[in-house]
Amino acid sequence: FQTGVREFDMVENLGTGSCYGDSGGPAYIDNGGVLTVIGAVSRGTLCDTGNGIYGDVRLFQGWYKCAFAELGKPLAKLLDDASAA
């Protein structure tokens, strides 16, 4: 990820890409069984193929922490975040 970048795109050619109605859904990586959300679907060029455009969730980490804490489900750790919730 680059600092200051608000969106990123991913090539989606495996039949698992974003499609109509997926906006806001997660883009995540699997690191040894630990899922880490890295983006939220913004838009795409084609369903399951082409490029999907994702918003960088790091921009909203403070909001996520507050929202989940208010729900009584505090987050233990966020992407690129060394602090505990």
CNS distance restraints for C-alpha pairs under 8 A (distance, minus, plus):
assign (resid   1 and name CA) (resid   5 and name CA) 7.63 0.50 0.50
assign (resid   5 and name CA) (resid  56 and name CA) 7.42 0.50 0.50
assign (resid   6 and name CA) (resid  55 and name CA) 5.91 0.50 0.50
assign (resid   6 and name CA) (resid  56 and name CA) 5.33 0.50 0.50
assign (resid   6 and name CA) (resid  59 and name CA) 7.44 0.50 0.50
assign (resid   7 and name CA) (resid  53 and name CA) 6.70 0.50 0.50
assign (resid   7 and name CA) (resid  54 and name CA) 5.44 0.50 0.50
assign (resid   7 and name CA) (resid  55 and name CA) 4.43 0.50 0.50
assign (resid   7 and name CA) (resid  56 and name CA) 5.36 0.50 0.50
assign (resid   8 and name CA) (resid  53 and name CA) 5.80 0.50 0.50
assign (resid   8 and name CA) (resid  54 and name CA) 5.40 0.50 0.50
assign (resid   8 and name CA) (resid  55 and name CA) 6.56 0.50 0.50
assign (resid   8 and name CA) (resid  56 and name CA) 6.98 0.50 0.50
assign (resid   9 and name CA) (resid  51 and name CA) 6.04 0.50 0.50
assign (resid   9 and name CA) (resid  52 and name CA) 5.39 0.50 0.50
assign (resid   9 and name CA) (resid  53 and name CA) 4.40 0.50 0.50
assign (resid   9 and name CA) (resid  54 and name CA) 5.97 0.50 0.50
assign (resid  10 and name CA) (resid  51 and name CA) 5.42 0.50 0.50
assign (resid  10 and name CA) (resid  52 and name CA) 5.42 0.50 0.50
assign (resid  10 and name CA) (resid  53 and name CA) 6.71 0.50 0.50
assign (resid  10 and name CA) (resid  54 and name CA) 7.91 0.50 0.50
assign (resid  11 and name CA) (resid  49 and name CA) 7.36 0.50 0.50
assign (resid  11 and name CA) (resid  50 and name CA) 5.87 0.50 0.50
assign (resid  11 and name CA) (resid  51 and name CA) 4.56 0.50 0.50
assign (resid  11 and name CA) (resid  52 and name CA) 6.58 0.50 0.50
assign (resid  12 and name CA) (resid  16 and name CA) 6.82 0.50 0.50
assign (resid  12 and name CA) (resid  17 and name CA) 5.04 0.50 0.50
assign (resid  12 and name CA) (resid  18 and name CA) 7.94 0.50 0.50
assign (resid  12 and name CA) (resid  48 and name CA) 5.89 0.50 0.50
assign (resid  12 and name CA) (resid  49 and name CA) 4.81 0.50 0.50
assign (resid  12 and name CA) (resid  50 and name CA) 5.49 0.50 0.50
assign (resid  12 and name CA) (resid  51 and name CA) 5.63 0.50 0.50
assign (resid  12 and name CA) (resid  52 and name CA) 6.61 0.50 0.50
assign (resid  13 and name CA) (resid  17 and name CA) 7.26 0.50 0.50
assign (resid  13 and name CA) (resid  48 and name CA) 6.38 0.50 0.50
assign (resid  13 and name CA) (resid  49 and name CA) 4.63 0.50 0.50
assign (resid  13 and name CA) (resid  50 and name CA) 6.50 0.50 0.50
assign (resid  14 and name CA) (resid  48 and name CA) 6.99 0.50 0.50
assign (resid  14 and name CA) (resid  49 and name CA) 7.20 0.50 0.50
assign (resid  15 and name CA) (resid  48 and name CA) 4.57 0.50 0.50
assign (resid  15 and name CA) (resid  49 and name CA) 6.48 0.50 0.50
assign (resid  16 and name CA) (resid  48 and name CA) 5.31 0.50 0.50
assign (resid  17 and name CA) (resid  47 and name CA) 6.40 0.50 0.50
assign (resid  17 and name CA) (resid  48 and name CA) 3.93 0.50 0.50
assign (resid  17 and name CA) (resid  49 and name CA) 6.32 0.50 0.50
assign (resid  17 and name CA) (resid  52 and name CA) 6.78 0.50 0.50
assign (resid  18 and name CA) (resid  22 and name CA) 6.01 0.50 0.50
assign (resid  18 and name CA) (resid  41 and name CA) 6.97 0.50 0.50
assign (resid  18 and name CA) (resid  43 and name CA) 7.55 0.50 0.50
assign (resid  18 and name CA) (resid  44 and name CA) 6.39 0.50 0.50
assign (resid  18 and name CA) (resid  46 and name CA) 7.98 0.50 0.50
assign (resid  18 and name CA) (resid  47 and name CA) 5.84 0.50 0.50
assign (resid  18 and name CA) (resid  48 and name CA) 5.80 0.50 0.50
assign (resid  18 and name CA) (resid  52 and name CA) 6.08 0.50 0.50
assign (resid  19 and name CA) (resid  43 and name CA) 7.87 0.50 0.50
assign (resid  19 and name CA) (resid  44 and name CA) 6.79 0.50 0.50
assign (resid  19 and name CA) (resid  46 and name CA) 6.92 0.50 0.50
assign (resid  19 and name CA) (resid  47 and name CA) 4.35 0.50 0.50
assign (resid  19 and name CA) (resid  48 and name CA) 6.48 0.50 0.50
assign (resid  20 and name CA) (resid  47 and name CA) 7.10 0.50 0.50
assign (resid  22 and name CA) (resid  41 and name CA) 6.42 0.50 0.50
assign (resid  23 and name CA) (resid  40 and name CA) 7.23 0.50 0.50
assign (resid  23 and name CA) (resid  41 and name CA) 4.74 0.50 0.50
assign (resid  23 and name CA) (resid  42 and name CA) 5.27 0.50 0.50
assign (resid  23 and name CA) (resid  43 and name CA) 6.58 0.50 0.50
assign (resid  24 and name CA) (resid  40 and name CA) 5.02 0.50 0.50
assign (resid  24 and name CA) (resid  41 and name CA) 4.90 0.50 0.50
assign (resid  24 and name CA) (resid  42 and name CA) 6.45 0.50 0.50
assign (resid  25 and name CA) (resid  40 and name CA) 5.33 0.50 0.50
assign (resid  25 and name CA) (resid  41 and name CA) 5.27 0.50 0.50
assign (resid  26 and name CA) (resid  37 and name CA) 6.20 0.50 0.50
assign (resid  26 and name CA) (resid  38 and name CA) 7.50 0.50 0.50
assign (resid  26 and name CA) (resid  39 and name CA) 5.86 0.50 0.50
assign (resid  26 and name CA) (resid  40 and name CA) 4.68 0.50 0.50
assign (resid  26 and name CA) (resid  41 and name CA) 6.32 0.50 0.50
assign (resid  27 and name CA) (resid  37 and name CA) 5.79 0.50 0.50
assign (resid  27 and name CA) (resid  38 and name CA) 5.74 0.50 0.50
assign (resid  27 and name CA) (resid  39 and name CA) 4.86 0.50 0.50
assign (resid  27 and name CA) (resid  40 and name CA) 5.75 0.50 0.50
assign (resid  27 and name CA) (resid  41 and name CA) 6.91 0.50 0.50
assign (resid  27 and name CA) (resid  54 and name CA) 7.54 0.50 0.50
assign (resid  28 and name CA) (resid  35 and name CA) 6.31 0.50 0.50
assign (resid  28 and name CA) (resid  36 and name CA) 5.27 0.50 0.50
assign (resid  28 and name CA) (resid  37 and name CA) 4.17 0.50 0.50
assign (resid  28 and name CA) (resid  38 and name CA) 5.23 0.50 0.50
assign (resid  28 and name CA) (resid  39 and name CA) 6.80 0.50 0.50
assign (resid  29 and name CA) (resid  35 and name CA) 5.72 0.50 0.50
assign (resid  29 and name CA) (resid  36 and name CA) 5.42 0.50 0.50
assign (resid  29 and name CA) (resid  37 and name CA) 6.64 0.50 0.50
assign (resid  29 and name CA) (resid  38 and name CA) 7.09 0.50 0.50
assign (resid  30 and name CA) (resid  34 and name CA) 5.61 0.50 0.50
assign (resid  30 and name CA) (resid  35 and name CA) 4.68 0.50 0.50
assign (resid  30 and name CA) (resid  36 and name CA) 6.59 0.50 0.50
assign (resid  31 and name CA) (resid  35 and name CA) 6.39 0.50 0.50
assign (resid  31 and name CA) (resid  36 and name CA) 7.63 0.50 0.50
assign (resid  36 and name CA) (resid  78 and name CA) 7.91 0.50 0.50
assign (resid  36 and name CA) (resid  79 and name CA) 6.89 0.50 0.50
assign (resid  37 and name CA) (resid  57 and name CA) 7.62 0.50 0.50
assign (resid  37 and name CA) (resid  79 and name CA) 7.28 0.50 0.50
assign (resid  38 and name CA) (resid  56 and name CA) 6.59 0.50 0.50
assign (resid  38 and name CA) (resid  57 and name CA) 6.01 0.50 0.50
assign (resid  38 and name CA) (resid  58 and name CA) 7.62 0.50 0.50
assign (resid  38 and name CA) (resid  79 and name CA) 6.99 0.50 0.50
assign (resid  39 and name CA) (resid  54 and name CA) 5.44 0.50 0.50
assign (resid  39 and name CA) (resid  55 and name CA) 5.28 0.50 0.50
assign (resid  39 and name CA) (resid  56 and name CA) 4.88 0.50 0.50
assign (resid  39 and name CA) (resid  57 and name CA) 5.04 0.50 0.50
assign (resid  40 and name CA) (resid  54 and name CA) 5.18 0.50 0.50
assign (resid  40 and name CA) (resid  55 and name CA) 5.12 0.50 0.50
assign (resid  40 and name CA) (resid  56 and name CA) 6.86 0.50 0.50
assign (resid  40 and name CA) (resid  57 and name CA) 6.59 0.50 0.50
assign (resid  41 and name CA) (resid  52 and name CA) 7.38 0.50 0.50
assign (resid  41 and name CA) (resid  53 and name CA) 6.35 0.50 0.50
assign (resid  41 and name CA) (resid  54 and name CA) 4.57 0.50 0.50
assign (resid  41 and name CA) (resid  55 and name CA) 6.41 0.50 0.50
assign (resid  42 and name CA) (resid  52 and name CA) 7.77 0.50 0.50
assign (resid  42 and name CA) (resid  53 and name CA) 5.51 0.50 0.50
assign (resid  42 and name CA) (resid  54 and name CA) 4.98 0.50 0.50
assign (resid  42 and name CA) (resid  55 and name CA) 6.03 0.50 0.50
assign (resid  43 and name CA) (resid  52 and name CA) 6.06 0.50 0.50
assign (resid  43 and name CA) (resid  53 and name CA) 5.13 0.50 0.50
assign (resid  43 and name CA) (resid  54 and name CA) 6.96 0.50 0.50
assign (resid  44 and name CA) (resid  50 and name CA) 7.45 0.50 0.50
assign (resid  44 and name CA) (resid  51 and name CA) 5.83 0.50 0.50
assign (resid  44 and name CA) (resid  52 and name CA) 4.10 0.50 0.50
assign (resid  44 and name CA) (resid  53 and name CA) 5.49 0.50 0.50
assign (resid  45 and name CA) (resid  49 and name CA) 7.72 0.50 0.50
assign (resid  45 and name CA) (resid  50 and name CA) 5.74 0.50 0.50
assign (resid  45 and name CA) (resid  51 and name CA) 5.72 0.50 0.50
assign (resid  45 and name CA) (resid  52 and name CA) 6.41 0.50 0.50
assign (resid  46 and name CA) (resid  50 and name CA) 5.54 0.50 0.50
assign (resid  46 and name CA) (resid  51 and name CA) 7.25 0.50 0.50
assign (resid  46 and name CA) (resid  52 and name CA) 7.89 0.50 0.50
assign (resid  57 and name CA) (resid  61 and name CA) 6.74 0.50 0.50
assign (resid  58 and name CA) (resid  79 and name CA) 6.67 0.50 0.50
assign (resid  58 and name CA) (resid  80 and name CA) 7.47 0.50 0.50
assign (resid  60 and name CA) (resid  64 and name CA) 6.24 0.50 0.50
assign (resid  61 and name CA) (resid  65 and name CA) 6.18 0.50 0.50
assign (resid  61 and name CA) (resid  78 and name CA) 6.94 0.50 0.50
assign (resid  62 and name CA) (resid  66 and name CA) 6.34 0.50 0.50
assign (resid  63 and name CA) (resid  67 and name CA) 5.99 0.50 0.50
assign (resid  64 and name CA) (resid  68 and name CA) 6.03 0.50 0.50
assign (resid  65 and name CA) (resid  69 and name CA) 6.02 0.50 0.50
assign (resid  65 and name CA) (resid  74 and name CA) 6.67 0.50 0.50
assign (resid  65 and name CA) (resid  75 and name CA) 6.26 0.50 0.50
assign (resid  65 and name CA) (resid  85 and name CA) 6.41 0.50 0.50
assign (resid  66 and name CA) (resid  70 and name CA) 6.12 0.50 0.50
assign (resid  67 and name CA) (resid  71 and name CA) 6.50 0.50 0.50
assign (resid  68 and name CA) (resid  72 and name CA) 6.45 0.50 0.50
assign (resid  68 and name CA) (resid  73 and name CA) 5.21 0.50 0.50
assign (resid  68 and name CA) (resid  74 and name CA) 5.13 0.50 0.50
assign (resid  68 and name CA) (resid  75 and name CA) 6.59 0.50 0.50
assign (resid  69 and name CA) (resid  73 and name CA) 5.40 0.50 0.50
assign (resid  69 and name CA) (resid  74 and name CA) 4.28 0.50 0.50
assign (resid  69 and name CA) (resid  75 and name CA) 7.26 0.50 0.50
assign (resid  69 and name CA) (resid  85 and name CA) 7.95 0.50 0.50
assign (resid  70 and name CA) (resid  74 and name CA) 7.84 0.50 0.50
assign (resid  74 and name CA) (resid  85 and name CA) 6.02 0.50 0.50
assign (resid  75 and name CA) (resid  84 and name CA) 7.67 0.50 0.50
assign (resid  75 and name CA) (resid  85 and name CA) 5.42 0.50 0.50
assign (resid  76 and name CA) (resid  84 and name CA) 5.42 0.50 0.50
assign (resid  76 and name CA) (resid  85 and name CA) 5.20 0.50 0.50
assign (resid  77 and name CA) (resid  81 and name CA) 6.42 0.50 0.50
assign (resid  77 and name CA) (resid  82 and name CA) 7.22 0.50 0.50
assign (resid  77 and name CA) (resid  83 and name CA) 6.79 0.50 0.50
assign (resid  77 and name CA) (resid  84 and name CA) 5.62 0.50 0.50
assign (resid  77 and name CA) (resid  85 and name CA) 6.45 0.50 0.50
assign (resid  78 and name CA) (resid  82 and name CA) 7.86 0.50 0.50
